[in-house]
Amino acid sequence: MGEPTHEDHFAACAPEVSHRLSAIQAEVERRVPGVTRCIAYRMPAFRRGKVFFYFAGFKRHIGIYPPLNAPEDLVTRLGPYRGPKGNLSFPHDAPLPLELIGKVAEELASAYGRPNGK
């Protein structure tokens, strides 16, 4: 058996959660050119030189990590989804704000992901 994949994680989730995770995956790949899928901390993740975006499906929500602390206007828009440590939590019973998640991916890639491993 090879290394686990995003799809392995998605398959372990309920179908409605798997669909949401796939939508996030597609949005990140659309918004951040040159990313590579990987598994980190047992979660689907993306790297661009360095891992910058982690996401996973849980019983009641989808979590996105690490916390984003800037820019201020985006952090304000994320307010309803931020947990006590700043991690993002998107409940399954609410619409998934893909545009907002895509913006988070762009900002995290800028802050943590370095093209060509730099």
C-alpha positions as CSV (number, residue, x, y, z in Angstrom):
1,M,0.0,0.0,0.0
2,G,1.3,3.4,-1.0
3,E,1.3,6.7,0.8
4,P,-2.2,7.9,1.8
5,T,-3.8,10.4,-0.5
6,H,-6.4,13.2,-0.3
7,E,-8.9,10.8,-1.8
8,D,-8.2,8.2,0.9
9,H,-9.1,10.8,3.6
10,F,-12.2,11.8,1.6
11,A,-13.4,8.2,1.2
12,A,-13.3,7.8,5.0
13,C,-15.9,10.6,5.4
14,A,-19.6,10.6,4.8
15,P,-20.4,11.3,1.1
16,E,-21.8,14.8,1.8
17,V,-18.5,15.7,3.6
18,S,-16.4,14.1,0.9
19,H,-18.1,16.3,-1.7
20,R,-17.3,19.5,0.4
21,L,-13.6,18.4,0.8
22,S,-13.3,17.8,-2.9
23,A,-14.7,21.3,-3.5
24,I,-12.1,22.9,-1.2
25,Q,-9.3,20.9,-2.9
26,A,-10.4,22.1,-6.3
27,E,-10.7,25.7,-5.1
28,V,-7.1,25.7,-3.6
29,E,-5.7,24.2,-6.8
30,R,-7.5,26.8,-8.8
31,R,-6.4,29.7,-6.7
32,V,-2.8,28.8,-5.9
33,P,-0.8,27.7,-9.0
34,G,1.9,25.1,-8.6
35,V,0.7,23.4,-5.4
36,T,1.3,19.8,-4.6
37,R,-1.1,17.6,-2.7
38,C,0.3,15.8,0.3
39,I,-0.7,14.4,3.7
40,A,0.6,16.1,6.8
41,Y,-0.4,15.5,10.4
42,R,-2.7,12.8,8.9
43,M,-4.7,15.5,7.1
44,P,-5.0,16.4,3.4
45,A,-2.6,19.3,2.8
46,F,-1.0,21.4,0.1
47,R,2.6,22.4,-0.3
48,R,4.4,24.8,-2.5
49,G,7.9,24.2,-1.4
50,K,6.6,24.1,2.2
51,V,3.2,22.9,3.5
52,F,0.9,25.9,3.9
53,F,-2.7,24.6,4.0
54,Y,-4.2,21.7,5.9
55,F,-7.9,20.7,5.9
56,A,-9.9,17.8,7.2
57,G,-13.4,16.6,7.6
58,F,-14.8,15.9,11.1
59,K,-18.1,14.8,12.4
60,R,-19.7,18.3,12.6
61,H,-17.4,20.5,10.6
62,I,-14.4,20.9,8.2
63,G,-11.3,22.4,9.8
64,I,-8.7,24.5,8.0
65,Y,-5.3,25.2,9.5
66,P,-3.0,27.0,10.3
67,P,-4.7,30.2,11.7
68,L,-4.6,33.3,9.5
69,N,-3.8,36.5,11.3
70,A,-3.6,39.0,8.4
71,P,-4.8,40.9,6.4
72,E,-7.2,42.5,8.9
73,D,-10.1,42.7,6.5
74,L,-10.0,39.0,5.7
75,V,-9.6,38.1,9.3
76,T,-12.7,40.1,10.1
77,R,-14.7,38.3,7.4
78,L,-13.5,35.0,8.9
79,G,-14.8,35.9,12.3
80,P,-17.9,33.6,12.3
81,Y,-15.7,30.6,11.4
82,R,-12.7,31.2,13.8
83,G,-12.2,29.0,16.8
84,P,-10.5,30.0,20.1
85,K,-7.0,29.4,18.6
86,G,-7.9,31.0,15.2
87,N,-8.3,27.8,13.3
88,L,-11.2,27.8,10.9
89,S,-14.3,25.6,11.3
90,F,-17.0,25.3,8.7
91,P,-20.1,23.5,10.0
92,H,-21.6,20.9,7.7
93,D,-25.1,22.4,8.1
94,A,-24.1,25.7,6.6
95,P,-23.1,26.7,3.0
96,L,-19.4,26.4,2.3
97,P,-17.9,29.8,1.5
98,L,-15.5,28.6,-1.2
99,E,-14.5,32.1,-2.4
100,L,-13.5,32.9,1.2
101,I,-11.6,29.6,1.6
102,G,-9.8,30.3,-1.7
103,K,-8.7,33.7,-0.4
104,V,-7.4,32.0,2.8
105,A,-5.4,29.6,0.7
106,E,-3.9,32.5,-1.3
107,E,-2.9,34.3,1.9
108,L,-1.5,31.2,3.6
109,A,0.5,30.3,0.4
110,S,1.9,33.9,0.5
111,A,2.8,33.6,4.2
112,Y,4.1,30.0,4.4
113,G,4.4,28.4,0.9
114,R,7.5,29.2,-1.0
115,P,7.8,28.4,-4.7
116,N,10.6,25.9,-5.5
117,G,11.2,25.1,-1.8
118,K,12.8,28.5,-1.0
